Amino acid sequence: MTIPGSGPSAADPPAPVLLTEPAEGTPDVVVDLAALDRAAGRIAAGHGPIAVDTERASGYRYSQRAYLVQVRRQGAGTFLIDPVAVDDQVDALIAALATDEWVLHAASQDLPCLADLGLRPAKLFDTELAGRLAGFERVALGTLVELLLGYHLEKGHGAADWSRRPLPVDWLNYAALDVELLIQLRDALETELREQGKLEWALEEFESLRTADPAPPRKEPWRRTSGIHSVRTPRGLAAIRALWEARDGMARERDIAPGRVLPDSAIIQAASVNPQDEQALLQLPVFKGRAQRRLANTWMRALRAAAALPKSDLPDPAPPADGPPPANRWADKDPEAAARLSAARSALSKIAEAHRLPVENLLQPDLVRRTCWQPPGDVNPDSVTAALRAGGAREWQVGLTLDALTTALKASAG
């Protein structure tokens, strides 16, 4: 069958209907415990799946907390809940949301901050992930709603500062619209997945996402500083680390996004130029501003501490290895592994294309690389199955890829 939105149709579809505000009007924001109890009671009395979304302030605040939680359920309506206003005391909401499946779009973005509030789904449906598995090329919420439901959502405030109070009415409309049609979208995607024979695959994916452990902290997060590749000396890297750590501590304490305290570009420039005193530091472009002049002593202390480190304490120019080397080096380091990876990628691409799946959803690229770099000692279906399961592959993925990957792992560089 032809996937909606994946190719030309016999007739042009009607123009989507623009939605600028919720059908039931802009919901009041729940800002006290009494109102939260009433909202929770209505949600619990509703029926069917529960649409859930959050708004954060990632570009403005250090924390990734939820500044607004949106909930919608048939028979209950839409609720906009301010967890900050109720001091994160959302026990009534926890009980109300435990009654049925949650529907989220791009759930991995929202589940951590919901879990911080004690909100965890007993069952999950992710409409973005469903769209990927159904073969849609574009899976943004607005795109899927337009393709499958015929509505155009008014967008534009996703990157706003949701810690602002009071929230403007147009922001509240935007937030409410994010859950307005989520249940209908879920039903349309479930139908699409069932018709393609992929619904069981999707259910496995949703459960894996729901039960996944939180991501562990990065071992050396300062190495993600944008532009760090231009600094190659251990002493320069030590300066980046020192400035990054000073900035991170200040950002955490003030709950300000680190880039608003000091841009990455300024860290890289200071580490490259290596100013010897505050006067030299203040000659650098970003540091000429009033805010940075006030903090010049802080940044110079970090730079001087890095300059005073003994060689034994300097960071290694090569980041610590976590898994195989970059694939473009395999041919030199291990030609046999490079042959295995090439064969595996080719085979998996064909399977993904045949099933209208993104290849990264067919099998995680990192798992493919690790398995090809260090395959089981005795390559056979049982050992490869064990390796895939140990790496987190779901049963539907094992079933689709086992034969091809077992063959690929026997490939030779000859």
KEMAR-939606 format. One record per residue (C-alpha): x, y, z. Coordinates in pm, whole numbers, m for minus. Layout:
<nodes>
{X=X, Y=Y, Z=Z}
...
</nodes>
This chain:
<nodes>
{X=0, Y=0, Z=0}
{X=104, Y=362, Z=m43}
{X=194, Y=535, Z=280}
{X=15, Y=870, Z=314}
{X=250, Y=1153, Z=235}
{X=513, Y=923, Z=84}
{X=432, Y=975, Z=m283}
{X=203, Y=1142, Z=m537}
{X=m170, Y=1079, Z=m521}
{X=m437, Y=1072, Z=m789}
{X=m594, Y=1392, Z=m659}
{X=m453, Y=1676, Z=m458}
{X=m573, Y=1657, Z=m95}
{X=m778, Y=1945, Z=40}
{X=m590, Y=2228, Z=206}
{X=m534, Y=2160, Z=575}
{X=m753, Y=2343, Z=825}
{X=m550, Y=2593, Z=1029}
{X=m584, Y=2559, Z=1406}
{X=m475, Y=2863, Z=1604}
{X=m645, Y=2784, Z=1934}
{X=m805, Y=2483, Z=2102}
{X=m1162, Y=2399, Z=2005}
{X=m1273, Y=2445, Z=2366}
{X=m1084, Y=2773, Z=2412}
{X=m765, Y=2850, Z=2598}
{X=m751, Y=2641, Z=2917}
{X=m678, Y=2814, Z=3246}
{X=m342, Y=2722, Z=3393}
{X=m362, Y=2502, Z=3702}
{X=m160, Y=2689, Z=3965}
{X=m283, Y=2559, Z=4302}
{X=m346, Y=2226, Z=4468}
{X=m724, Y=2266, Z=4481}
{X=m739, Y=2325, Z=4106}
{X=m499, Y=2033, Z=4053}
{X=m727, Y=1803, Z=4254}
{X=m1024, Y=1908, Z=4039}
{X=m828, Y=1856, Z=3719}
{X=m706, Y=1515, Z=3835}
{X=m1061, Y=1411, Z=3918}
{X=m1182, Y=1504, Z=3570}
{X=m890, Y=1325, Z=3405}
{X=m956, Y=1010, Z=3608}
{X=m1325, Y=1024, Z=3513}
{X=m1242, Y=1050, Z=3142}
{X=m1196, Y=753, Z=2912}
{X=m937, Y=613, Z=2677}
{X=m570, Y=701, Z=2629}
{X=m425, Y=1016, Z=2783}
{X=m233, Y=1267, Z=2572}
{X=66, Y=1413, Z=2760}
{X=327, Y=1675, Z=2671}
{X=566, Y=1909, Z=2851}
{X=734, Y=2241, Z=2792}
{X=1086, Y=2308, Z=2919}
{X=1321, Y=2605, Z=2895}
{X=1631, Y=2433, Z=2763}
{X=1788, Y=2734, Z=2595}
{X=1731, Y=2954, Z=2897}
{X=1765, Y=2738, Z=3211}
{X=2027, Y=2491, Z=3331}
{X=1771, Y=2240, Z=3451}
{X=1566, Y=2026, Z=3218}
{X=1262, Y=2040, Z=3444}
{X=906, Y=2070, Z=3312}
{X=766, Y=2421, Z=3342}
{X=430, Y=2317, Z=3202}
{X=257, Y=1979, Z=3172}
{X=m23, Y=1942, Z=2919}
{X=m280, Y=1665, Z=2955}
{X=m584, Y=1581, Z=2744}
{X=m832, Y=1295, Z=2764}
{X=m1163, Y=1215, Z=2601}
{X=m1448, Y=1314, Z=2831}
{X=m1221, Y=1536, Z=3039}
{X=m1074, Y=1806, Z=2813}
{X=m734, Y=1973, Z=2814}
{X=m542, Y=2080, Z=3122}
{X=m233, Y=2300, Z=3146}
{X=m57, Y=2235, Z=3477}
{X=217, Y=2453, Z=3623}
{X=424, Y=2217, Z=3841}
{X=639, Y=2504, Z=3969}
{X=336, Y=2681, Z=4114}
{X=240, Y=2372, Z=4316}
{X=599, Y=2302, Z=4427}
{X=600, Y=1984, Z=4219}
{X=336, Y=1833, Z=4450}
{X=148, Y=1645, Z=4179}
{X=38, Y=1332, Z=4368}
{X=m321, Y=1377, Z=4250}
{X=m202, Y=1387, Z=3890}
{X=15, Y=1077, Z=3940}
{X=m291, Y=880, Z=4046}
{X=m508, Y=1015, Z=3763}
{X=m254, Y=936, Z=3491}
{X=m206, Y=580, Z=3615}
{X=m544, Y=479, Z=3473}
{X=m456, Y=425, Z=3105}
{X=m203, Y=445, Z=2822}
{X=m9, Y=768, Z=2770}
{X=31, Y=913, Z=2423}
{X=336, Y=1134, Z=2367}
{X=517, Y=1264, Z=2062}
{X=894, Y=1206, Z=2084}
{X=851, Y=1054, Z=2429}
{X=1224, Y=1030, Z=2502}
{X=1234, Y=1410, Z=2527}
{X=952, Y=1431, Z=2783}
{X=976, Y=1116, Z=2993}
{X=1283, Y=1225, Z=3199}
{X=1131, Y=1550, Z=3324}
{X=797, Y=1377, Z=3386}
{X=977, Y=1110, Z=3588}
{X=1137, Y=1386, Z=3795}
{X=781, Y=1476, Z=3900}
{X=700, Y=1114, Z=3981}
{X=495, Y=1075, Z=3663}
{X=564, Y=746, Z=3486}
{X=342, Y=572, Z=3231}
{X=212, Y=220, Z=3283}
{X=173, Y=194, Z=2905}
{X=304, Y=413, Z=2624}
{X=231, Y=506, Z=2262}
{X=487, Y=736, Z=2094}
{X=343, Y=898, Z=1782}
{X=683, Y=1010, Z=1649}
{X=827, Y=660, Z=1678}
{X=507, Y=516, Z=1530}
{X=546, Y=748, Z=1233}
{X=903, Y=631, Z=1177}
{X=805, Y=265, Z=1188}
{X=513, Y=335, Z=952}
{X=760, Y=471, Z=698}
{X=680, Y=841, Z=699}
{X=976, Y=1046, Z=579}
{X=891, Y=1339, Z=809}
{X=759, Y=1273, Z=1157}
{X=728, Y=1613, Z=1325}
{X=397, Y=1644, Z=1509}
{X=265, Y=1914, Z=1279}
{X=360, Y=1717, Z=968}
{X=188, Y=1396, Z=1081}
{X=m124, Y=1582, Z=1195}
{X=m144, Y=1751, Z=855}
{X=m89, Y=1431, Z=657}
{X=m316, Y=1203, Z=855}
{X=m579, Y=1434, Z=1004}
{X=m590, Y=1729, Z=767}
{X=m513, Y=2004, Z=1021}
{X=m232, Y=2258, Z=1034}
{X=m120, Y=2337, Z=1388}
{X=m18, Y=2689, Z=1476}
{X=344, Y=2649, Z=1587}
{X=635, Y=2872, Z=1678}
{X=688, Y=2871, Z=2056}
{X=865, Y=2541, Z=2114}
{X=1200, Y=2708, Z=2187}
{X=1050, Y=2982, Z=2407}
{X=1144, Y=3052, Z=2767}
{X=872, Y=2849, Z=2938}
{X=1000, Y=2951, Z=3280}
{X=851, Y=3295, Z=3213}
{X=550, Y=3394, Z=3420}
{X=279, Y=3472, Z=3337}
{X=274, Y=3274, Z=3015}
{X=124, Y=3464, Z=2719}
{X=m209, Y=3345, Z=2583}
{X=m65, Y=3253, Z=2243}
{X=192, Y=3031, Z=2419}
{X=m86, Y=2860, Z=2613}
{X=m275, Y=2798, Z=2290}
{X=38, Y=2650, Z=2136}
{X=86, Y=2422, Z=2437}
{X=m276, Y=2308, Z=2435}
{X=m268, Y=2238, Z=2061}
{X=25, Y=2001, Z=2114}
{X=m220, Y=1758, Z=2280}
{X=m541, Y=1866, Z=2103}
{X=m522, Y=1603, Z=1829}
{X=m271, Y=1361, Z=1978}
{X=m529, Y=1089, Z=2052}
{X=m671, Y=1106, Z=1699}
{X=m318, Y=1091, Z=1560}
{X=m243, Y=789, Z=1776}
{X=m551, Y=608, Z=1642}
{X=m463, Y=690, Z=1280}
{X=m107, Y=565, Z=1327}
{X=m223, Y=249, Z=1500}
{X=m446, Y=174, Z=1201}
{X=m155, Y=239, Z=964}
{X=79, Y=15, Z=1161}
{X=m176, Y=m264, Z=1182}
{X=m237, Y=m253, Z=807}
{X=137, Y=m275, Z=744}
{X=178, Y=m564, Z=987}
{X=402, Y=m354, Z=1213}
{X=185, Y=m292, Z=1516}
{X=352, Y=m561, Z=1727}
{X=690, Y=m414, Z=1634}
{X=575, Y=m74, Z=1752}
{X=439, Y=m210, Z=2079}
{X=778, Y=m369, Z=2152}
{X=949, Y=m38, Z=2079}
{X=714, Y=158, Z=2303}
{X=764, Y=m83, Z=2591}
{X=1141, Y=m71, Z=2550}
{X=1128, Y=307, Z=2557}
{X=898, Y=311, Z=2858}
{X=1120, Y=81, Z=3064}
{X=1459, Y=214, Z=2955}
{X=1702, Y=315, Z=3227}
{X=1802, Y=682, Z=3245}
{X=2103, Y=767, Z=3035}
{X=2423, Y=758, Z=3247}
{X=2614, Y=1086, Z=3289}
{X=2878, Y=1154, Z=3025}
{X=3228, Y=1075, Z=3149}
{X=3388, Y=1394, Z=3016}
{X=3106, Y=1627, Z=2914}
{X=3343, Y=1919, Z=2855}
{X=3469, Y=1740, Z=2543}
{X=3138, Y=1828, Z=2377}
{X=3232, Y=2197, Z=2372}
{X=3158, Y=2319, Z=2020}
{X=3480, Y=2385, Z=1829}
{X=3701, Y=2174, Z=2055}
{X=3850, Y=1999, Z=1750}
{X=4051, Y=2316, Z=1678}
{X=4244, Y=2283, Z=2006}
{X=4491, Y=1995, Z=1990}
{X=4737, Y=2042, Z=2280}
{X=4684, Y=1890, Z=2625}
{X=4740, Y=2231, Z=2785}
{X=4480, Y=2391, Z=2561}
{X=4234, Y=2113, Z=2641}
{X=4301, Y=2167, Z=3011}
{X=4205, Y=2533, Z=2965}
{X=3881, Y=2431, Z=2793}
{X=3804, Y=2187, Z=3073}
{X=3872, Y=2446, Z=3342}
{X=3657, Y=2714, Z=3176}
{X=3381, Y=2462, Z=3105}
{X=3373, Y=2345, Z=3465}
{X=3374, Y=2702, Z=3600}
{X=3090, Y=2792, Z=3366}
{X=2895, Y=2477, Z=3449}
{X=2913, Y=2539, Z=3822}
{X=2796, Y=2897, Z=3778}
{X=2516, Y=2797, Z=3540}
{X=2393, Y=2525, Z=3776}
{X=2395, Y=2758, Z=4075}
{X=2204, Y=3029, Z=3889}
{X=1986, Y=2791, Z=3685}
{X=2090, Y=2957, Z=3361}
{X=2169, Y=2774, Z=3037}
{X=2552, Y=2744, Z=3021}
{X=2570, Y=2910, Z=2680}
{X=2410, Y=3221, Z=2828}
{X=2680, Y=3240, Z=3094}
{X=2966, Y=3203, Z=2844}
{X=2937, Y=3085, Z=2483}
{X=3137, Y=2784, Z=2369}
{X=3308, Y=3005, Z=2112}
{X=3449, Y=3222, Z=2391}
{X=3585, Y=2917, Z=2575}
{X=3761, Y=2798, Z=2260}
{X=3903, Y=3141, Z=2184}
{X=4037, Y=3192, Z=2537}
{X=4196, Y=2846, Z=2535}
{X=4354, Y=2913, Z=2194}
{X=4487, Y=3263, Z=2271}
{X=4593, Y=3180, Z=2629}
{X=4573, Y=3535, Z=2773}
{X=4818, Y=3597, Z=3054}
{X=4608, Y=3842, Z=3256}
{X=4261, Y=3993, Z=3281}
{X=4351, Y=4287, Z=3057}
{X=4450, Y=4050, Z=2776}
{X=4137, Y=3840, Z=2833}
{X=3915, Y=4147, Z=2806}
{X=4056, Y=4223, Z=2464}
{X=3889, Y=3912, Z=2325}
{X=3555, Y=3988, Z=2153}
{X=3304, Y=3812, Z=2381}
{X=3488, Y=3911, Z=2698}
{X=3458, Y=4282, Z=2616}
{X=3091, Y=4283, Z=2722}
{X=2983, Y=4423, Z=3056}
{X=2870, Y=4085, Z=3196}
{X=3199, Y=3917, Z=3108}
{X=3406, Y=4204, Z=3249}
{X=3242, Y=4136, Z=3586}
{X=3336, Y=3770, Z=3560}
{X=3687, Y=3817, Z=3422}
{X=3849, Y=3720, Z=3752}
{X=3655, Y=3392, Z=3756}
{X=3765, Y=3300, Z=3404}
{X=4127, Y=3397, Z=3469}
{X=4138, Y=3183, Z=3783}
{X=4026, Y=2888, Z=3574}
{X=4286, Y=2956, Z=3307}
{X=4565, Y=2997, Z=3560}
{X=4467, Y=2674, Z=3736}
{X=4484, Y=2491, Z=3402}
{X=4822, Y=2648, Z=3324}
{X=4960, Y=2532, Z=3661}
{X=4863, Y=2168, Z=3623}
{X=5147, Y=1915, Z=3610}
{X=5172, Y=1719, Z=3287}
{X=5037, Y=1410, Z=3456}
{X=4704, Y=1585, Z=3519}
{X=4655, Y=1717, Z=3167}
{X=4375, Y=1560, Z=2960}
{X=4461, Y=1316, Z=2685}
{X=4412, Y=1474, Z=2340}
{X=4228, Y=1157, Z=2237}
{X=3893, Y=1117, Z=2414}
{X=3857, Y=800, Z=2620}
{X=3752, Y=505, Z=2406}
{X=3398, Y=384, Z=2457}
{X=3347, Y=114, Z=2203}
{X=3496, Y=68, Z=1857}
{X=3704, Y=336, Z=1682}
{X=3540, Y=553, Z=1414}
{X=3432, Y=334, Z=1121}
{X=3648, Y=528, Z=873}
{X=3958, Y=391, Z=1051}
{X=3854, Y=28, Z=1046}
{X=4014, Y=m56, Z=712}
{X=4357, Y=29, Z=854}
{X=4307, Y=m104, Z=1206}
{X=4117, Y=m425, Z=1127}
{X=4034, Y=m501, Z=761}
{X=3828, Y=m805, Z=861}
{X=3606, Y=m594, Z=1087}
{X=3571, Y=m336, Z=808}
{X=3453, Y=m612, Z=573}
{X=3200, Y=m732, Z=828}
{X=3065, Y=m382, Z=880}
{X=3036, Y=m315, Z=508}
{X=2848, Y=m640, Z=453}
{X=2620, Y=m576, Z=751}
{X=2535, Y=m222, Z=646}
{X=2454, Y=m332, Z=293}
{X=2231, Y=m617, Z=411}
{X=2051, Y=m408, Z=672}
{X=1986, Y=m127, Z=423}
{X=1811, Y=m374, Z=192}
{X=1596, Y=m508, Z=474}
{X=1504, Y=m159, Z=590}
{X=1410, Y=m52, Z=239}
{X=1197, Y=m363, Z=185}
{X=1002, Y=m291, Z=504}
{X=987, Y=88, Z=464}
{X=1185, Y=147, Z=781}
{X=1465, Y=387, Z=869}
{X=1771, Y=164, Z=896}
{X=1853, Y=312, Z=1238}
{X=1516, Y=186, Z=1365}
{X=1576, Y=m157, Z=1218}
{X=1885, Y=m200, Z=1437}
{X=2076, Y=59, Z=1638}
{X=2387, Y=165, Z=1443}
{X=2600, Y=152, Z=1757}
{X=2496, Y=m209, Z=1819}
{X=2581, Y=m298, Z=1457}
{X=2927, Y=m142, Z=1491}
{X=3002, Y=m310, Z=1823}
{X=2889, Y=m649, Z=1697}
{X=3092, Y=m620, Z=1378}
{X=3401, Y=m497, Z=1563}
{X=3389, Y=m778, Z=1816}
{X=3159, Y=m1058, Z=1693}
{X=3086, Y=m1369, Z=1899}
{X=3374, Y=m1615, Z=1906}
{X=3168, Y=m1874, Z=1722}
{X=2940, Y=m1697, Z=1475}
{X=2613, Y=m1886, Z=1450}
{X=2245, Y=m1792, Z=1485}
{X=2237, Y=m1867, Z=1857}
{X=2547, Y=m1662, Z=1941}
{X=2438, Y=m1370, Z=1723}
{X=2092, Y=m1378, Z=1879}
{X=2250, Y=m1362, Z=2223}
{X=2472, Y=m1071, Z=2119}
{X=2180, Y=m876, Z=1977}
{X=1963, Y=m931, Z=2282}
{X=2249, Y=m833, Z=2513}
{X=2284, Y=m514, Z=2311}
{X=1918, Y=m424, Z=2360}
{X=1769, Y=m541, Z=2030}
{X=1399, Y=m615, Z=2043}
{X=1263, Y=m951, Z=1930}
{X=1114, Y=m812, Z=1608}
{X=1455, Y=m668, Z=1521}
{X=1629, Y=m998, Z=1590}
{X=1376, Y=m1179, Z=1374}
{X=1427, Y=m946, Z=1077}
{X=1806, Y=m916, Z=1090}
{X=1944, Y=m1240, Z=1234}
{X=2011, Y=m1430, Z=913}
{X=2159, Y=m1134, Z=726}
{X=2379, Y=m1027, Z=1017}
{X=2501, Y=m1381, Z=1081}
{X=2610, Y=m1401, Z=718}
{X=2770, Y=m1056, Z=730}
{X=2974, Y=m1148, Z=1038}
{X=3136, Y=m1423, Z=836}
{X=3246, Y=m1181, Z=564}
{X=3615, Y=m1168, Z=487}
{X=3843, Y=m888, Z=370}
{X=3992, Y=m1111, Z=105}
</nodes>
